[in-house]
Amino acid sequence: MLDTIGIANILALVWFGACWVGYTFYADNVNSNRHTLLTAMRDKRELWMKRMIGRENRMVDASIMSTLMRSVSLFASTTIFILAGLLAVLGSADKAQALLHEIPFAVVNTGTQWEIKILLLLIIFVYAFFKFAWALRQFNYAIVLLGAAPPMEEAGSNDANEFAAANASVISLAVLSFNRGLRAYYFGLAALSWFIHPALLAVATMWVVAVLYRREFMSKTLDCLDNVPMPDGSGRNQAKGNG
């Protein structure tokens, strides 16, 4: 079996999986208390829910939620088309391999290696679809809670604040699922390089990890979010300290 797949392919695949799982564990669990794009938006979502309770007309809030759900639906639908395309490529392996062999420095893939590489892409985008579908369901739950929000007269009360925090948490979980599905797209693009060469897969995987880390932890967007004034007077330094 090792001779059929190739040691280089196995090492590249293990490296790919380790980088993806390791970065996800670091970004979403071990490093969850650090300041990232996801954590920077948590307080903003809770503030949004508190201000929503204080509004008599909540059509704007429902419109925002609908826009978020349309974005998730778009990615879920796109993922279905990608899966259909991959299944079509799997059924016409000879033509696809012939096109690939025209690329300079591309390795020659056996039938088994080709099927394994297509199977990897199928697994990646099936995972992405499940994440997008779950994010969509969570947004549905959040919009139901939006309709069940306390009346405007209760704004600022303990019950209203607890409700705002709970609904903001549901939205944050939905965003986390959406983010993981979107992250699968990044690693799926890296996996495409495996068809050319195992070493290129290893390099592309590291490049994806570097891009994701910079955008989630060190981006200019994060700096802009830090500079958004909060009603409690929390500043940039406090936001970074609290995460």
Secondary structure, 3 states (H helix, E strand, C coil): CHHHHCHHHHHHHHHHHHHHHHHHHHHHHHCCCCCCHHHHCHHHHHHHHHHHHCCCCCHHHHHHHHHHHHHHHHHHHHHHHHHHHHHHHHHCHHHHHHHHCCCCCCCCCCHHHHHHHHHHHHHHHHHHHHHHHHHHHHHHHHHHHHHCCCCHHHCCCHHHHHHHHHHHHHHHHHHHHHHHHHHHHHHHHHHHHHHCCHHHHHHHHHHHHHHHHHHHHCCHHHHHHHCCCCCCCCCHHHHHHHC
